[in-house]
Amino acid sequence: MRWYDAYLRRAYGSRRPSAFVRFLNRTSTMIFGAGIGPRRAAVLEVVGRSSGCLFSLPVVITDWNGERYLVAMLGERANWVRNVRAAQGRAVLRRGKREAVLLEDVTVEMRPAILRRYLAVAPGARPHIAVDRHAPLEDFAAIAAQIPVFRITHEPRPVGMGER
C-alpha cells in the first residue's frame, strides 16, 4: 500500500487535484449520487463562493456519538471548506435522494475522536492525515486544528416553503 499512499500524496500535493483524480472524483460523484457504493459515501453539493455555480464532490460521512460529520481530509486548503463557510453551512447531501443540510464547524477540542473514527471508516483519507488510525487521542489532538470537521444537521425549512 505504500505506492498508493505515495500516489495520493502526489495526486493532491498541489493546490488542485491531478486530472486523473478529477476523473475519479467525477465518476465517484455519479455513482455515490445515484445511491450506489458504500453506505457512508455520498455527494456534497455546495454553491461556489465566487462563481455561484453548484459544485459536487464525493465525501465520506462519519458517524460518532449518534451524530454525522464531514471531515476535510485536505485541511483548510480544500475549496469545499471555504465554499461551505461562505454559504453559511448550507449544502445538500445526495445519495439517491437529496437532503438539505446545515454544516456546523466543530470545535477543535471535539475533533480528535471524530478524526480517529474518520480514519477508521475512510481508508482513502489515511495518507492525507499524518496520524495512524490506531494512535491515541493525544496524537489526534495535536493535528485537530489543521483539519476542519463539520457536524451535519438538517437545514431548517424557511417559513412558508412547501406549505399549501
Order of alpha helices (4+ residues) and beta strands (2+ residues): alpha-alpha-beta-beta-beta-alpha-beta-beta-alpha-alpha-beta
